[in-house]
Amino acid sequence: MSTTEALAQPATVFDEGQMQLSRVYSQAILSAAYKSNVVAQVVSELEGITSLFHSNRQLLAGLTSGVRNTVETDALIVKAFQGNVHELVLNLLRVLNEKGRLNLIHALVHRVVRDSDRLLGRCRVKVQAAQHLTEAQIQTLSRQLQDRLGLVPVIEFSVVPSLIGGLVIRVGDLQFDSSIRSRLEQLRKNLLEGKIHEIQSRRDQLHTSA
């Protein structure tokens, strides 16, 4: 993989330096966005930009490869994004470019999305099911989660056929497992424990008889 291709890869594991810088930039832009009452817009636009860079990796590579100087890259950023995103988002991109940190964008947006949930009264919920849910089922689940959590759930849904049926729901460190696979596993465990108990009882009876 070339250097430019590596720079264009969306980050999934971030080093300590990236995390610290991302935290600083995230706090700064969210604070400004909160004062202007545009948190949701800013977050949405930043997510859109990372999606753009992900689908067109050469775009980010071209901006961070060093082929162009900072002034030239700034002109490209302004041309591409001015009028299409909020001024705060545009300014963030320009600052990152000025500091030579545009390749921080994936880690930064990851942090912004996480930090913004508190401001927007949201929480991330991972839901697994054996098959795709209908829109009506997802809406019902969303309402039930909101009633229980007191927050607007942002559902990340995935299909896991091995669950057989039911749902596995994870909120932070908490997990709620109502899948058929889990029930079968619990049944197997109960049967096994019952069998062990039965063997022990018979052994104790034999010792008593002896």
PyMOL CGO cylinders between C-alpha atoms (Angstrom):
from pymol import cmd
from pymol.cgo import CYLINDER

trace = [
    CYLINDER, 0.00, 0.00, 0.00, 1.38, 3.42, -0.94, 0.3, 1, 1, 1, 1, 1, 1,
    CYLINDER, 1.38, 3.42, -0.94, 1.73, 6.30, 1.50, 0.3, 1, 1, 1, 1, 1, 1,
    CYLINDER, 1.73, 6.30, 1.50, -1.12, 8.23, -0.10, 0.3, 1, 1, 1, 1, 1, 1,
    CYLINDER, -1.12, 8.23, -0.10, -3.40, 5.17, 0.01, 0.3, 1, 1, 1, 1, 1, 1,
    CYLINDER, -3.40, 5.17, 0.01, -2.59, 4.67, 3.68, 0.3, 1, 1, 1, 1, 1, 1,
    CYLINDER, -2.59, 4.67, 3.68, -3.47, 8.27, 4.44, 0.3, 1, 1, 1, 1, 1, 1,
    CYLINDER, -3.47, 8.27, 4.44, -6.79, 7.83, 2.71, 0.3, 1, 1, 1, 1, 1, 1,
    CYLINDER, -6.79, 7.83, 2.71, -7.74, 4.76, 4.71, 0.3, 1, 1, 1, 1, 1, 1,
    CYLINDER, -7.74, 4.76, 4.71, -10.55, 5.46, 7.21, 0.3, 1, 1, 1, 1, 1, 1,
    CYLINDER, -10.55, 5.46, 7.21, -9.10, 5.05, 10.67, 0.3, 1, 1, 1, 1, 1, 1,
    CYLINDER, -9.10, 5.05, 10.67, -10.60, 2.43, 12.92, 0.3, 1, 1, 1, 1, 1, 1,
    CYLINDER, -10.60, 2.43, 12.92, -7.94, 2.25, 15.60, 0.3, 1, 1, 1, 1, 1, 1,
    CYLINDER, -7.94, 2.25, 15.60, -6.45, 5.56, 16.62, 0.3, 1, 1, 1, 1, 1, 1,
    CYLINDER, -6.45, 5.56, 16.62, -3.14, 6.14, 18.39, 0.3, 1, 1, 1, 1, 1, 1,
    CYLINDER, -3.14, 6.14, 18.39, -2.83, 8.21, 21.54, 0.3, 1, 1, 1, 1, 1, 1,
    CYLINDER, -2.83, 8.21, 21.54, -1.69, 11.31, 19.67, 0.3, 1, 1, 1, 1, 1, 1,
    CYLINDER, -1.69, 11.31, 19.67, -4.67, 11.18, 17.34, 0.3, 1, 1, 1, 1, 1, 1,
    CYLINDER, -4.67, 11.18, 17.34, -7.04, 10.72, 20.26, 0.3, 1, 1, 1, 1, 1, 1,
    CYLINDER, -7.04, 10.72, 20.26, -5.66, 13.69, 22.16, 0.3, 1, 1, 1, 1, 1, 1,
    CYLINDER, -5.66, 13.69, 22.16, -5.75, 16.01, 19.16, 0.3, 1, 1, 1, 1, 1, 1,
    CYLINDER, -5.75, 16.01, 19.16, -9.22, 14.78, 18.22, 0.3, 1, 1, 1, 1, 1, 1,
    CYLINDER, -9.22, 14.78, 18.22, -10.48, 15.53, 21.70, 0.3, 1, 1, 1, 1, 1, 1,
    CYLINDER, -10.48, 15.53, 21.70, -9.18, 19.12, 21.52, 0.3, 1, 1, 1, 1, 1, 1,
    CYLINDER, -9.18, 19.12, 21.52, -10.67, 19.81, 18.10, 0.3, 1, 1, 1, 1, 1, 1,
    CYLINDER, -10.67, 19.81, 18.10, -13.93, 18.08, 18.99, 0.3, 1, 1, 1, 1, 1, 1,
    CYLINDER, -13.93, 18.08, 18.99, -14.43, 20.19, 22.10, 0.3, 1, 1, 1, 1, 1, 1,
    CYLINDER, -14.43, 20.19, 22.10, -13.66, 23.36, 20.16, 0.3, 1, 1, 1, 1, 1, 1,
    CYLINDER, -13.66, 23.36, 20.16, -16.05, 22.80, 17.26, 0.3, 1, 1, 1, 1, 1, 1,
    CYLINDER, -16.05, 22.80, 17.26, -18.85, 21.38, 19.40, 0.3, 1, 1, 1, 1, 1, 1,
    CYLINDER, -18.85, 21.38, 19.40, -18.61, 24.30, 21.80, 0.3, 1, 1, 1, 1, 1, 1,
    CYLINDER, -18.61, 24.30, 21.80, -18.90, 26.75, 18.91, 0.3, 1, 1, 1, 1, 1, 1,
    CYLINDER, -18.90, 26.75, 18.91, -21.69, 24.72, 17.29, 0.3, 1, 1, 1, 1, 1, 1,
    CYLINDER, -21.69, 24.72, 17.29, -23.62, 24.57, 20.57, 0.3, 1, 1, 1, 1, 1, 1,
    CYLINDER, -23.62, 24.57, 20.57, -23.46, 28.36, 20.98, 0.3, 1, 1, 1, 1, 1, 1,
    CYLINDER, -23.46, 28.36, 20.98, -24.85, 28.73, 17.45, 0.3, 1, 1, 1, 1, 1, 1,
    CYLINDER, -24.85, 28.73, 17.45, -27.43, 25.97, 17.95, 0.3, 1, 1, 1, 1, 1, 1,
    CYLINDER, -27.43, 25.97, 17.95, -26.11, 24.00, 14.97, 0.3, 1, 1, 1, 1, 1, 1,
    CYLINDER, -26.11, 24.00, 14.97, -24.67, 20.88, 16.63, 0.3, 1, 1, 1, 1, 1, 1,
    CYLINDER, -24.67, 20.88, 16.63, -26.80, 18.41, 14.66, 0.3, 1, 1, 1, 1, 1, 1,
    CYLINDER, -26.80, 18.41, 14.66, -26.00, 20.17, 11.37, 0.3, 1, 1, 1, 1, 1, 1,
    CYLINDER, -26.00, 20.17, 11.37, -22.27, 20.28, 12.02, 0.3, 1, 1, 1, 1, 1, 1,
    CYLINDER, -22.27, 20.28, 12.02, -22.13, 16.62, 13.05, 0.3, 1, 1, 1, 1, 1, 1,
    CYLINDER, -22.13, 16.62, 13.05, -24.15, 15.55, 10.01, 0.3, 1, 1, 1, 1, 1, 1,
    CYLINDER, -24.15, 15.55, 10.01, -21.95, 17.52, 7.63, 0.3, 1, 1, 1, 1, 1, 1,
    CYLINDER, -21.95, 17.52, 7.63, -18.74, 16.15, 9.15, 0.3, 1, 1, 1, 1, 1, 1,
    CYLINDER, -18.74, 16.15, 9.15, -20.09, 12.61, 8.83, 0.3, 1, 1, 1, 1, 1, 1,
    CYLINDER, -20.09, 12.61, 8.83, -20.91, 13.38, 5.21, 0.3, 1, 1, 1, 1, 1, 1,
    CYLINDER, -20.91, 13.38, 5.21, -17.36, 14.57, 4.57, 0.3, 1, 1, 1, 1, 1, 1,
    CYLINDER, -17.36, 14.57, 4.57, -15.81, 11.41, 6.01, 0.3, 1, 1, 1, 1, 1, 1,
    CYLINDER, -15.81, 11.41, 6.01, -18.21, 9.33, 3.92, 0.3, 1, 1, 1, 1, 1, 1,
    CYLINDER, -18.21, 9.33, 3.92, -17.07, 11.30, 0.88, 0.3, 1, 1, 1, 1, 1, 1,
    CYLINDER, -17.07, 11.30, 0.88, -13.41, 10.67, 1.70, 0.3, 1, 1, 1, 1, 1, 1,
    CYLINDER, -13.41, 10.67, 1.70, -14.16, 7.00, 2.34, 0.3, 1, 1, 1, 1, 1, 1,
    CYLINDER, -14.16, 7.00, 2.34, -15.92, 6.49, -0.98, 0.3, 1, 1, 1, 1, 1, 1,
    CYLINDER, -15.92, 6.49, -0.98, -13.29, 8.54, -2.84, 0.3, 1, 1, 1, 1, 1, 1,
    CYLINDER, -13.29, 8.54, -2.84, -10.04, 7.76, -1.06, 0.3, 1, 1, 1, 1, 1, 1,
    CYLINDER, -10.04, 7.76, -1.06, -7.90, 9.46, -3.66, 0.3, 1, 1, 1, 1, 1, 1,
    CYLINDER, -7.90, 9.46, -3.66, -9.57, 12.76, -2.77, 0.3, 1, 1, 1, 1, 1, 1,
    CYLINDER, -9.57, 12.76, -2.77, -8.17, 12.79, 0.76, 0.3, 1, 1, 1, 1, 1, 1,
    CYLINDER, -8.17, 12.79, 0.76, -4.90, 11.35, -0.49, 0.3, 1, 1, 1, 1, 1, 1,
    CYLINDER, -4.90, 11.35, -0.49, -4.61, 14.22, -2.96, 0.3, 1, 1, 1, 1, 1, 1,
    CYLINDER, -4.61, 14.22, -2.96, -5.17, 16.77, -0.20, 0.3, 1, 1, 1, 1, 1, 1,
    CYLINDER, -5.17, 16.77, -0.20, -2.65, 15.23, 2.20, 0.3, 1, 1, 1, 1, 1, 1,
    CYLINDER, -2.65, 15.23, 2.20, 0.04, 13.87, -0.12, 0.3, 1, 1, 1, 1, 1, 1,
    CYLINDER, 0.04, 13.87, -0.12, 2.20, 17.00, 0.02, 0.3, 1, 1, 1, 1, 1, 1,
    CYLINDER, 2.20, 17.00, 0.02, 2.08, 17.45, -3.74, 0.3, 1, 1, 1, 1, 1, 1,
    CYLINDER, 2.08, 17.45, -3.74, 0.35, 20.79, -3.21, 0.3, 1, 1, 1, 1, 1, 1,
    CYLINDER, 0.35, 20.79, -3.21, 1.38, 23.40, -0.67, 0.3, 1, 1, 1, 1, 1, 1,
    CYLINDER, 1.38, 23.40, -0.67, -0.92, 24.55, 2.12, 0.3, 1, 1, 1, 1, 1, 1,
    CYLINDER, -0.92, 24.55, 2.12, -2.16, 27.60, 0.20, 0.3, 1, 1, 1, 1, 1, 1,
    CYLINDER, -2.16, 27.60, 0.20, -3.10, 25.54, -2.85, 0.3, 1, 1, 1, 1, 1, 1,
    CYLINDER, -3.10, 25.54, -2.85, -4.87, 22.94, -0.73, 0.3, 1, 1, 1, 1, 1, 1,
    CYLINDER, -4.87, 22.94, -0.73, -6.73, 25.66, 1.14, 0.3, 1, 1, 1, 1, 1, 1,
    CYLINDER, -6.73, 25.66, 1.14, -7.99, 27.05, -2.18, 0.3, 1, 1, 1, 1, 1, 1,
    CYLINDER, -7.99, 27.05, -2.18, -9.26, 23.59, -3.15, 0.3, 1, 1, 1, 1, 1, 1,
    CYLINDER, -9.26, 23.59, -3.15, -11.04, 23.18, 0.19, 0.3, 1, 1, 1, 1, 1, 1,
    CYLINDER, -11.04, 23.18, 0.19, -12.74, 26.54, -0.14, 0.3, 1, 1, 1, 1, 1, 1,
    CYLINDER, -12.74, 26.54, -0.14, -13.77, 25.82, -3.72, 0.3, 1, 1, 1, 1, 1, 1,
    CYLINDER, -13.77, 25.82, -3.72, -15.17, 22.38, -2.84, 0.3, 1, 1, 1, 1, 1, 1,
    CYLINDER, -15.17, 22.38, -2.84, -16.94, 23.14, 0.43, 0.3, 1, 1, 1, 1, 1, 1,
    CYLINDER, -16.94, 23.14, 0.43, -17.75, 26.83, 0.71, 0.3, 1, 1, 1, 1, 1, 1,
    CYLINDER, -17.75, 26.83, 0.71, -21.51, 27.30, 0.49, 0.3, 1, 1, 1, 1, 1, 1,
    CYLINDER, -21.51, 27.30, 0.49, -22.04, 23.54, 0.87, 0.3, 1, 1, 1, 1, 1, 1,
    CYLINDER, -22.04, 23.54, 0.87, -21.26, 23.22, 4.58, 0.3, 1, 1, 1, 1, 1, 1,
    CYLINDER, -21.26, 23.22, 4.58, -21.60, 25.38, 7.65, 0.3, 1, 1, 1, 1, 1, 1,
    CYLINDER, -21.60, 25.38, 7.65, -18.87, 27.98, 8.15, 0.3, 1, 1, 1, 1, 1, 1,
    CYLINDER, -18.87, 27.98, 8.15, -17.68, 26.14, 11.28, 0.3, 1, 1, 1, 1, 1, 1,
    CYLINDER, -17.68, 26.14, 11.28, -17.09, 22.96, 9.29, 0.3, 1, 1, 1, 1, 1, 1,
    CYLINDER, -17.09, 22.96, 9.29, -15.28, 24.85, 6.54, 0.3, 1, 1, 1, 1, 1, 1,
    CYLINDER, -15.28, 24.85, 6.54, -13.10, 26.65, 9.07, 0.3, 1, 1, 1, 1, 1, 1,
    CYLINDER, -13.10, 26.65, 9.07, -12.25, 23.33, 10.76, 0.3, 1, 1, 1, 1, 1, 1,
    CYLINDER, -12.25, 23.33, 10.76, -11.09, 21.84, 7.47, 0.3, 1, 1, 1, 1, 1, 1,
    CYLINDER, -11.09, 21.84, 7.47, -9.00, 24.91, 6.74, 0.3, 1, 1, 1, 1, 1, 1,
    CYLINDER, -9.00, 24.91, 6.74, -7.38, 24.84, 10.20, 0.3, 1, 1, 1, 1, 1, 1,
    CYLINDER, -7.38, 24.84, 10.20, -6.59, 21.14, 9.86, 0.3, 1, 1, 1, 1, 1, 1,
    CYLINDER, -6.59, 21.14, 9.86, -4.97, 21.86, 6.50, 0.3, 1, 1, 1, 1, 1, 1,
    CYLINDER, -4.97, 21.86, 6.50, -3.01, 24.79, 7.89, 0.3, 1, 1, 1, 1, 1, 1,
    CYLINDER, -3.01, 24.79, 7.89, -1.66, 22.59, 10.70, 0.3, 1, 1, 1, 1, 1, 1,
    CYLINDER, -1.66, 22.59, 10.70, -0.94, 19.68, 8.35, 0.3, 1, 1, 1, 1, 1, 1,
    CYLINDER, -0.94, 19.68, 8.35, -3.53, 17.53, 10.07, 0.3, 1, 1, 1, 1, 1, 1,
    CYLINDER, -3.53, 17.53, 10.07, -6.14, 16.78, 7.42, 0.3, 1, 1, 1, 1, 1, 1,
    CYLINDER, -6.14, 16.78, 7.42, -5.38, 13.07, 7.76, 0.3, 1, 1, 1, 1, 1, 1,
    CYLINDER, -5.38, 13.07, 7.76, -6.78, 13.39, 11.29, 0.3, 1, 1, 1, 1, 1, 1,
    CYLINDER, -6.78, 13.39, 11.29, -10.29, 13.86, 9.89, 0.3, 1, 1, 1, 1, 1, 1,
    CYLINDER, -10.29, 13.86, 9.89, -11.55, 10.29, 10.45, 0.3, 1, 1, 1, 1, 1, 1,
    CYLINDER, -11.55, 10.29, 10.45, -10.39, 10.13, 14.07, 0.3, 1, 1, 1, 1, 1, 1,
    CYLINDER, -10.39, 10.13, 14.07, -11.72, 13.63, 14.68, 0.3, 1, 1, 1, 1, 1, 1,
    CYLINDER, -11.72, 13.63, 14.68, -15.20, 12.95, 13.30, 0.3, 1, 1, 1, 1, 1, 1,
    CYLINDER, -15.20, 12.95, 13.30, -15.34, 9.70, 15.25, 0.3, 1, 1, 1, 1, 1, 1,
    CYLINDER, -15.34, 9.70, 15.25, -14.73, 11.74, 18.40, 0.3, 1, 1, 1, 1, 1, 1,
    CYLINDER, -14.73, 11.74, 18.40, -17.17, 14.51, 17.42, 0.3, 1, 1, 1, 1, 1, 1,
    CYLINDER, -17.17, 14.51, 17.42, -19.97, 12.00, 16.84, 0.3, 1, 1, 1, 1, 1, 1,
    CYLINDER, -19.97, 12.00, 16.84, -19.36, 10.38, 20.22, 0.3, 1, 1, 1, 1, 1, 1,
    CYLINDER, -19.36, 10.38, 20.22, -19.09, 13.68, 22.10, 0.3, 1, 1, 1, 1, 1, 1,
    CYLINDER, -19.09, 13.68, 22.10, -22.15, 15.17, 20.40, 0.3, 1, 1, 1, 1, 1, 1,
    CYLINDER, -22.15, 15.17, 20.40, -24.51, 12.46, 21.64, 0.3, 1, 1, 1, 1, 1, 1,
    CYLINDER, -24.51, 12.46, 21.64, -24.62, 14.02, 25.10, 0.3, 1, 1, 1, 1, 1, 1,
    CYLINDER, -24.62, 14.02, 25.10, -25.43, 17.45, 23.69, 0.3, 1, 1, 1, 1, 1, 1,
    CYLINDER, -25.43, 17.45, 23.69, -28.15, 16.04, 21.43, 0.3, 1, 1, 1, 1, 1, 1,
    CYLINDER, -28.15, 16.04, 21.43, -29.68, 13.74, 24.06, 0.3, 1, 1, 1, 1, 1, 1,
    CYLINDER, -29.68, 13.74, 24.06, -28.80, 10.63, 22.08, 0.3, 1, 1, 1, 1, 1, 1,
    CYLINDER, -28.80, 10.63, 22.08, -27.23, 7.27, 22.78, 0.3, 1, 1, 1, 1, 1, 1,
    CYLINDER, -27.23, 7.27, 22.78, -25.72, 4.64, 20.50, 0.3, 1, 1, 1, 1, 1, 1,
    CYLINDER, -25.72, 4.64, 20.50, -27.49, 1.30, 20.54, 0.3, 1, 1, 1, 1, 1, 1,
    CYLINDER, -27.49, 1.30, 20.54, -26.19, -1.79, 18.74, 0.3, 1, 1, 1, 1, 1, 1,
    CYLINDER, -26.19, -1.79, 18.74, -28.92, -4.21, 17.75, 0.3, 1, 1, 1, 1, 1, 1,
    CYLINDER, -28.92, -4.21, 17.75, -28.36, -7.69, 16.32, 0.3, 1, 1, 1, 1, 1, 1,
    CYLINDER, -28.36, -7.69, 16.32, -31.11, -9.86, 14.88, 0.3, 1, 1, 1, 1, 1, 1,
    CYLINDER, -31.11, -9.86, 14.88, -31.28, -13.12, 12.97, 0.3, 1, 1, 1, 1, 1, 1,
    CYLINDER, -31.28, -13.12, 12.97, -32.87, -11.35, 10.01, 0.3, 1, 1, 1, 1, 1, 1,
    CYLINDER, -32.87, -11.35, 10.01, -33.69, -7.86, 8.82, 0.3, 1, 1, 1, 1, 1, 1,
    CYLINDER, -33.69, -7.86, 8.82, -36.38, -6.01, 10.76, 0.3, 1, 1, 1, 1, 1, 1,
    CYLINDER, -36.38, -6.01, 10.76, -39.19, -4.17, 9.02, 0.3, 1, 1, 1, 1, 1, 1,
    CYLINDER, -39.19, -4.17, 9.02, -39.36, -0.38, 9.27, 0.3, 1, 1, 1, 1, 1, 1,
    CYLINDER, -39.36, -0.38, 9.27, -42.38, -0.71, 11.58, 0.3, 1, 1, 1, 1, 1, 1,
    CYLINDER, -42.38, -0.71, 11.58, -40.44, -3.08, 13.88, 0.3, 1, 1, 1, 1, 1, 1,
    CYLINDER, -40.44, -3.08, 13.88, -37.47, -0.74, 14.01, 0.3, 1, 1, 1, 1, 1, 1,
    CYLINDER, -37.47, -0.74, 14.01, -39.72, 2.22, 14.86, 0.3, 1, 1, 1, 1, 1, 1,
    CYLINDER, -39.72, 2.22, 14.86, -41.42, 0.22, 17.63, 0.3, 1, 1, 1, 1, 1, 1,
    CYLINDER, -41.42, 0.22, 17.63, -38.05, -0.84, 19.02, 0.3, 1, 1, 1, 1, 1, 1,
    CYLINDER, -38.05, -0.84, 19.02, -36.80, 2.74, 18.86, 0.3, 1, 1, 1, 1, 1, 1,
    CYLINDER, -36.80, 2.74, 18.86, -39.82, 4.02, 20.82, 0.3, 1, 1, 1, 1, 1, 1,
    CYLINDER, -39.82, 4.02, 20.82, -39.40, 1.31, 23.45, 0.3, 1, 1, 1, 1, 1, 1,
    CYLINDER, -39.40, 1.31, 23.45, -35.70, 2.08, 23.85, 0.3, 1, 1, 1, 1, 1, 1,
    CYLINDER, -35.70, 2.08, 23.85, -36.37, 5.79, 24.14, 0.3, 1, 1, 1, 1, 1, 1,
    CYLINDER, -36.37, 5.79, 24.14, -38.98, 5.18, 26.84, 0.3, 1, 1, 1, 1, 1, 1,
    CYLINDER, -38.98, 5.18, 26.84, -36.55, 2.98, 28.78, 0.3, 1, 1, 1, 1, 1, 1,
    CYLINDER, -36.55, 2.98, 28.78, -33.40, 5.05, 28.31, 0.3, 1, 1, 1, 1, 1, 1,
    CYLINDER, -33.40, 5.05, 28.31, -34.84, 8.55, 28.33, 0.3, 1, 1, 1, 1, 1, 1,
    CYLINDER, -34.84, 8.55, 28.33, -32.60, 9.30, 25.33, 0.3, 1, 1, 1, 1, 1, 1,
    CYLINDER, -32.60, 9.30, 25.33, -33.06, 9.18, 21.58, 0.3, 1, 1, 1, 1, 1, 1,
    CYLINDER, -33.06, 9.18, 21.58, -31.49, 5.90, 20.42, 0.3, 1, 1, 1, 1, 1, 1,
    CYLINDER, -31.49, 5.90, 20.42, -29.23, 5.89, 17.38, 0.3, 1, 1, 1, 1, 1, 1,
    CYLINDER, -29.23, 5.89, 17.38, -29.58, 2.28, 16.29, 0.3, 1, 1, 1, 1, 1, 1,
    CYLINDER, -29.58, 2.28, 16.29, -26.71, 0.46, 14.59, 0.3, 1, 1, 1, 1, 1, 1,
    CYLINDER, -26.71, 0.46, 14.59, -28.36, -2.65, 13.18, 0.3, 1, 1, 1, 1, 1, 1,
    CYLINDER, -28.36, -2.65, 13.18, -26.69, -5.85, 11.99, 0.3, 1, 1, 1, 1, 1, 1,
    CYLINDER, -26.69, -5.85, 11.99, -27.93, -9.26, 10.91, 0.3, 1, 1, 1, 1, 1, 1,
    CYLINDER, -27.93, -9.26, 10.91, -26.47, -12.33, 12.67, 0.3, 1, 1, 1, 1, 1, 1,
    CYLINDER, -26.47, -12.33, 12.67, -28.21, -15.47, 11.33, 0.3, 1, 1, 1, 1, 1, 1,
    CYLINDER, -28.21, -15.47, 11.33, -26.72, -17.66, 14.08, 0.3, 1, 1, 1, 1, 1, 1,
    CYLINDER, -26.72, -17.66, 14.08, -28.97, -15.93, 16.62, 0.3, 1, 1, 1, 1, 1, 1,
    CYLINDER, -28.97, -15.93, 16.62, -31.86, -17.93, 15.06, 0.3, 1, 1, 1, 1, 1, 1,
    CYLINDER, -31.86, -17.93, 15.06, -34.43, -15.48, 16.46, 0.3, 1, 1, 1, 1, 1, 1,
    CYLINDER, -34.43, -15.48, 16.46, -34.89, -12.69, 18.99, 0.3, 1, 1, 1, 1, 1, 1,
    CYLINDER, -34.89, -12.69, 18.99, -32.56, -9.73, 19.55, 0.3, 1, 1, 1, 1, 1, 1,
    CYLINDER, -32.56, -9.73, 19.55, -29.27, -8.83, 21.16, 0.3, 1, 1, 1, 1, 1, 1,
    CYLINDER, -29.27, -8.83, 21.16, -29.18, -5.19, 22.26, 0.3, 1, 1, 1, 1, 1, 1,
    CYLINDER, -29.18, -5.19, 22.26, -26.05, -3.47, 23.52, 0.3, 1, 1, 1, 1, 1, 1,
    CYLINDER, -26.05, -3.47, 23.52, -26.03, -0.02, 25.12, 0.3, 1, 1, 1, 1, 1, 1,
    CYLINDER, -26.03, -0.02, 25.12, -22.56, 0.95, 26.26, 0.3, 1, 1, 1, 1, 1, 1,
    CYLINDER, -22.56, 0.95, 26.26, -21.33, -1.85, 28.52, 0.3, 1, 1, 1, 1, 1, 1,
    CYLINDER, -21.33, -1.85, 28.52, -24.83, -3.26, 29.04, 0.3, 1, 1, 1, 1, 1, 1,
    CYLINDER, -24.83, -3.26, 29.04, -26.15, -6.12, 26.92, 0.3, 1, 1, 1, 1, 1, 1,
    CYLINDER, -26.15, -6.12, 26.92, -29.67, -7.52, 26.74, 0.3, 1, 1, 1, 1, 1, 1,
    CYLINDER, -29.67, -7.52, 26.74, -29.86, -10.91, 25.03, 0.3, 1, 1, 1, 1, 1, 1,
    CYLINDER, -29.86, -10.91, 25.03, -33.28, -12.32, 24.12, 0.3, 1, 1, 1, 1, 1, 1,
    CYLINDER, -33.28, -12.32, 24.12, -32.05, -14.40, 21.18, 0.3, 1, 1, 1, 1, 1, 1,
    CYLINDER, -32.05, -14.40, 21.18, -33.12, -18.00, 20.69, 0.3, 1, 1, 1, 1, 1, 1,
    CYLINDER, -33.12, -18.00, 20.69, -29.44, -18.94, 20.53, 0.3, 1, 1, 1, 1, 1, 1,
    CYLINDER, -29.44, -18.94, 20.53, -28.96, -17.53, 24.02, 0.3, 1, 1, 1, 1, 1, 1,
    CYLINDER, -28.96, -17.53, 24.02, -32.04, -19.38, 25.30, 0.3, 1, 1, 1, 1, 1, 1,
    CYLINDER, -32.04, -19.38, 25.30, -30.81, -22.67, 23.78, 0.3, 1, 1, 1, 1, 1, 1,
    CYLINDER, -30.81, -22.67, 23.78, -27.40, -22.13, 25.32, 0.3, 1, 1, 1, 1, 1, 1,
    CYLINDER, -27.40, -22.13, 25.32, -29.00, -21.48, 28.70, 0.3, 1, 1, 1, 1, 1, 1,
    CYLINDER, -29.00, -21.48, 28.70, -31.17, -24.58, 28.28, 0.3, 1, 1, 1, 1, 1, 1,
    CYLINDER, -31.17, -24.58, 28.28, -28.11, -26.66, 27.42, 0.3, 1, 1, 1, 1, 1, 1,
    CYLINDER, -28.11, -26.66, 27.42, -26.33, -25.27, 30.46, 0.3, 1, 1, 1, 1, 1, 1,
    CYLINDER, -26.33, -25.27, 30.46, -29.31, -26.03, 32.70, 0.3, 1, 1, 1, 1, 1, 1,
    CYLINDER, -29.31, -26.03, 32.70, -29.57, -29.58, 31.34, 0.3, 1, 1, 1, 1, 1, 1,
    CYLINDER, -29.57, -29.58, 31.34, -25.86, -30.10, 31.84, 0.3, 1, 1, 1, 1, 1, 1,
    CYLINDER, -25.86, -30.10, 31.84, -25.98, -28.78, 35.39, 0.3, 1, 1, 1, 1, 1, 1,
    CYLINDER, -25.98, -28.78, 35.39, -29.04, -30.93, 36.06, 0.3, 1, 1, 1, 1, 1, 1,
    CYLINDER, -29.04, -30.93, 36.06, -27.27, -34.01, 34.72, 0.3, 1, 1, 1, 1, 1, 1,
    CYLINDER, -27.27, -34.01, 34.72, -24.21, -33.30, 36.88, 0.3, 1, 1, 1, 1, 1, 1,
    CYLINDER, -24.21, -33.30, 36.88, -26.47, -32.83, 39.91, 0.3, 1, 1, 1, 1, 1, 1,
    CYLINDER, -26.47, -32.83, 39.91, -28.22, -36.12, 39.15, 0.3, 1, 1, 1, 1, 1, 1,
    CYLINDER, -28.22, -36.12, 39.15, -24.90, -37.97, 38.87, 0.3, 1, 1, 1, 1, 1, 1,
    CYLINDER, -24.90, -37.97, 38.87, -23.70, -36.49, 42.15, 0.3, 1, 1, 1, 1, 1, 1,
    CYLINDER, -23.70, -36.49, 42.15, -26.97, -37.44, 43.87, 0.3, 1, 1, 1, 1, 1, 1,
    CYLINDER, -26.97, -37.44, 43.87, -26.73, -41.03, 42.68, 0.3, 1, 1, 1, 1, 1, 1,
    CYLINDER, -26.73, -41.03, 42.68, -23.11, -41.22, 43.77, 0.3, 1, 1, 1, 1, 1, 1,
    CYLINDER, -23.11, -41.22, 43.77, -24.05, -39.88, 47.21, 0.3, 1, 1, 1, 1, 1, 1,
    CYLINDER, -24.05, -39.88, 47.21, -26.84, -42.48, 47.43, 0.3, 1, 1, 1, 1, 1, 1,
    CYLINDER, -26.84, -42.48, 47.43, -24.41, -45.26, 46.59, 0.3, 1, 1, 1, 1, 1, 1,
    CYLINDER, -24.41, -45.26, 46.59, -21.99, -44.06, 49.27, 0.3, 1, 1, 1, 1, 1, 1,
    CYLINDER, -21.99, -44.06, 49.27, -24.85, -43.90, 51.79, 0.3, 1, 1, 1, 1, 1, 1,
    CYLINDER, -24.85, -43.90, 51.79, -26.03, -47.44, 50.89, 0.3, 1, 1, 1, 1, 1, 1,
    CYLINDER, -26.03, -47.44, 50.89, -22.52, -48.78, 51.21, 0.3, 1, 1, 1, 1, 1, 1,
]
cmd.load_cgo(trace, "trace")
